[in-house]
């Protein structure tokens, strides 16, 4: 099965980077790396590698990059009339699904790691002054783990949305709405809560501590990853997709 997953991934990577939208694809990559690897590090200075607040940026990159590309995973195949050919191949359902999923994860997470390392080089060149600077371990590993979980979550949601969409545009619109809900939903919910509930939540966060809050957040992300990936696996049925 691993070989089949890699086959699907190789096909999708070629279409993503070397297909008809080559210029736009590479331009998007360069823009993201330029912003998160050069521009923002120069603006923030040493705080870019020292402050835990930068984890927000590393969580945002996969959301931005994957949501704009994963919509094409199945809806694009359907629009190009290549979905029937793919489904008629010897590849298993799981190989096709996980091939699409892993392509999106590797794309978003890989781009994040590249930006993370280029940002480190930028800070050392601009502010090192002969000293080798490096991310504090909690910030570095937090960025690695958080971006991986966000990449996986965005990819699983995107694949699920693309499975149910008839066109790439429809999938992209639904994906944009899902990302907006994912980002702003918790803040909007918090705003409409009664004042006493807000106070209790703030007190609970303060009593739990940063490490505890981070552990709870990671546990929630893992649970959401499992939930949406299971939903995508349940939705993917070869015969049903052919009929659709």
C-alpha positions as CSV (number, residue, x, y, z in Angstrom):
1,X,0.0,0.0,0.0
2,X,2.9,2.4,0.7
3,X,4.1,2.1,-2.9
4,X,0.6,3.0,-4.1
5,X,0.3,6.0,-1.8
6,X,3.7,7.2,-3.1
7,X,2.5,6.8,-6.6
8,X,-0.5,9.0,-6.0
9,X,1.6,11.5,-4.2
10,X,4.1,11.6,-7.0
11,X,1.3,12.2,-9.5
12,X,-0.2,15.0,-7.4
13,X,3.1,16.7,-6.7
14,X,3.9,16.9,-10.4
15,X,0.4,18.4,-11.1
16,X,0.9,20.8,-8.2
17,X,4.3,22.1,-9.2
18,X,4.7,21.2,-12.8
19,X,1.2,21.3,-14.2
20,X,-0.6,24.0,-16.1
21,X,-0.5,26.4,-13.1
22,X,3.3,26.2,-12.8
23,X,4.0,29.9,-12.6
24,X,1.3,30.6,-10.1
25,X,2.3,27.6,-8.0
26,X,6.0,28.6,-7.8
27,X,5.1,32.2,-7.2
28,X,2.9,31.3,-4.2
29,X,5.8,29.3,-2.8
30,X,8.3,32.1,-3.2
31,X,5.9,34.6,-1.7
32,X,5.3,32.5,1.4
33,X,9.0,31.8,1.9
34,X,9.8,35.4,1.3
35,X,7.2,36.7,3.8
36,X,7.8,34.1,6.6
37,X,11.5,33.4,5.9
38,X,12.8,36.9,5.2
39,X,10.3,39.8,5.6
40,X,8.8,39.0,9.0
41,X,12.0,37.9,10.6
42,X,13.6,41.2,9.5
43,X,10.7,43.1,11.0
44,X,10.6,41.2,14.3
45,X,14.4,40.9,14.8
46,X,15.6,38.4,17.4
47,X,12.1,38.2,18.8
48,X,11.2,36.1,15.7
49,X,13.1,33.1,17.0
50,X,12.8,33.8,20.8
51,X,9.1,34.7,21.3
52,X,6.5,31.9,21.7
53,X,4.0,34.2,20.0
54,X,5.5,33.3,16.6
55,X,3.9,29.9,16.9
56,X,0.7,31.6,15.7
57,X,2.4,32.3,12.4
58,X,3.7,28.8,12.1
59,X,0.2,27.5,12.6
60,X,-1.2,29.9,10.0
61,X,1.1,28.9,7.1
62,X,-0.4,25.4,6.6
63,X,-3.9,26.8,6.8
64,X,-3.1,29.3,4.1
65,X,-1.1,27.1,1.8
66,X,-3.1,23.8,2.1
67,X,-6.5,25.3,1.9
68,X,-5.7,27.0,-1.4
69,X,-4.4,23.7,-3.0
70,X,-6.2,20.8,-1.4
71,X,-9.5,21.9,-2.9
72,X,-8.2,20.5,-6.2
73,X,-7.6,17.0,-4.8
74,X,-10.8,15.4,-5.9
75,X,-12.9,18.3,-7.2
76,X,-10.1,19.1,-9.7
77,X,-9.9,15.5,-10.9
78,X,-13.7,15.6,-11.3
79,X,-13.5,18.8,-13.4
80,X,-10.7,17.5,-15.6
81,X,-12.6,14.2,-16.1
82,X,-9.6,12.2,-14.7
83,X,-11.4,11.0,-11.6
84,X,-13.0,8.1,-13.4
85,X,-9.5,7.0,-14.7
86,X,-8.0,7.3,-11.2
87,X,-10.8,5.3,-9.7
88,X,-10.7,2.6,-12.4
89,X,-7.0,2.0,-11.6
90,X,-5.7,-0.9,-9.5
91,X,-5.0,1.5,-6.6
92,X,-7.0,0.8,-3.5
93,X,-9.4,3.3,-1.9
94,X,-7.1,3.9,1.0
95,X,-4.1,4.4,-1.3
96,X,-5.9,7.1,-3.3
97,X,-7.3,8.9,-0.2
98,X,-4.0,8.8,1.8
99,X,-2.0,9.7,-1.3
100,X,-4.1,12.9,-1.7
101,X,-4.0,13.5,2.1
102,X,-0.2,13.0,2.5
103,X,0.5,15.3,-0.5
104,X,-1.3,18.1,1.1
105,X,0.4,17.5,4.5
106,X,3.9,17.3,3.0
107,X,3.2,20.5,0.9
108,X,2.0,22.6,3.9
109,X,4.3,21.2,6.5
110,X,7.4,21.1,4.3
111,X,6.9,24.7,3.3
112,X,6.6,25.7,7.0
113,X,9.8,23.9,7.9
114,X,11.6,25.5,5.0
115,X,10.4,29.0,6.1
116,X,11.3,28.2,9.7
117,X,14.9,27.4,8.7
118,X,15.3,30.3,6.2
119,X,14.0,32.6,8.9
120,X,16.7,31.3,11.2
121,X,19.3,32.1,8.5
122,X,17.9,35.6,8.0
123,X,18.0,36.4,11.7
124,X,21.6,35.1,12.0
125,X,22.7,37.2,9.0
126,X,20.9,40.4,10.1
127,X,21.3,40.1,13.9
128,X,23.9,37.4,14.7
129,X,26.9,39.7,15.1
130,X,29.2,36.7,15.1
131,X,27.0,34.7,17.4
132,X,25.1,31.6,16.2
133,X,21.5,32.1,17.1
134,X,19.0,29.3,17.4
135,X,15.3,28.8,18.3
136,X,14.7,27.9,22.0
137,X,13.8,24.2,22.1
138,X,10.1,24.8,23.1
139,X,9.6,27.3,20.3
140,X,11.3,25.1,17.6
141,X,9.7,21.9,18.5
142,X,6.4,23.6,19.2
143,X,6.5,25.1,15.7
144,X,7.3,21.7,14.2
145,X,4.6,19.8,16.0
146,X,1.9,22.5,15.7
147,X,2.5,23.0,12.0
148,X,2.3,19.3,11.4
149,X,-1.0,19.0,13.3
150,X,-2.4,22.0,11.5
151,X,-1.2,20.6,8.2
152,X,-2.9,17.3,8.9
153,X,-6.1,18.9,10.1
154,X,-6.4,21.3,7.1
155,X,-5.6,18.4,4.7
156,X,-8.2,16.1,6.2
157,X,-10.9,18.8,6.1
158,X,-9.9,19.8,2.6
159,X,-10.0,16.3,1.3
160,X,-13.4,15.8,2.9
161,X,-14.7,19.0,1.3
162,X,-13.2,18.2,-2.1
163,X,-14.8,14.8,-2.1
164,X,-18.3,16.4,-1.8
165,X,-17.7,19.3,-4.1
166,X,-18.6,19.2,-7.8
167,X,-16.1,22.0,-8.8
168,X,-12.8,23.3,-7.6
169,X,-14.4,26.8,-7.1
170,X,-17.1,25.2,-4.9
171,X,-14.5,23.3,-2.9
172,X,-12.4,26.4,-2.4
173,X,-15.4,28.5,-1.2
174,X,-16.3,25.8,1.3
175,X,-12.7,25.4,2.4
176,X,-12.4,29.2,2.9
177,X,-15.5,29.2,5.0
178,X,-14.2,26.2,7.1
179,X,-10.8,27.9,7.6
180,X,-12.5,31.1,8.8
181,X,-14.7,29.2,11.2
182,X,-11.6,27.3,12.5
183,X,-9.6,30.5,13.0
184,X,-12.3,32.9,14.3
185,X,-14.9,30.5,15.6
186,X,-13.4,30.1,19.1
187,X,-13.0,33.8,19.5
188,X,-16.6,34.5,18.4
189,X,-17.9,31.9,20.8
190,X,-15.9,33.3,23.6
191,X,-17.3,36.8,23.0
192,X,-20.9,35.7,23.3
193,X,-20.4,33.7,26.5
194,X,-21.7,35.1,29.8
195,X,-19.3,37.2,31.8
196,X,-19.0,34.7,34.6
197,X,-18.1,32.0,32.1
198,X,-15.4,34.1,30.7
199,X,-14.0,34.8,34.1
200,X,-14.0,31.0,34.9
201,X,-12.2,30.2,31.6
202,X,-9.5,32.8,32.2
203,X,-9.0,31.6,35.7
204,X,-8.8,28.0,34.6
205,X,-6.2,29.0,31.9
206,X,-4.1,30.8,34.5
207,X,-4.3,28.0,37.0
208,X,-3.4,25.4,34.3
209,X,-0.3,27.2,33.2
210,X,1.2,27.5,29.8
211,X,2.4,23.9,29.6
212,X,-1.0,22.6,30.6
213,X,-2.8,24.8,28.1
214,X,-0.4,23.7,25.3
215,X,-1.0,20.0,26.2
216,X,-4.8,20.5,26.1
217,X,-4.5,22.4,22.8
218,X,-2.4,19.6,21.2
219,X,-4.9,17.0,22.5
220,X,-7.8,18.8,20.9
221,X,-5.9,19.1,17.6
222,X,-5.1,15.4,17.6
223,X,-8.8,14.6,18.4
224,X,-9.9,16.9,15.5
225,X,-7.4,15.2,13.2
226,X,-8.7,11.8,13.9
227,X,-12.3,13.0,13.6
228,X,-12.0,14.6,10.2
229,X,-9.7,11.9,8.8
230,X,-12.2,9.2,9.9
231,X,-15.0,11.2,8.3
232,X,-13.0,11.4,5.0
233,X,-12.4,7.6,5.1
234,X,-16.1,7.0,5.7
235,X,-17.1,9.3,2.8
236,X,-14.6,7.9,0.3
237,X,-16.5,5.1,-1.6
238,X,-15.2,4.3,-5.1
239,X,-18.6,3.2,-6.5
240,X,-20.3,6.2,-5.0
241,X,-17.8,8.7,-6.5
242,X,-18.1,7.1,-9.9
243,X,-21.8,7.5,-9.8
244,X,-21.4,11.2,-8.6
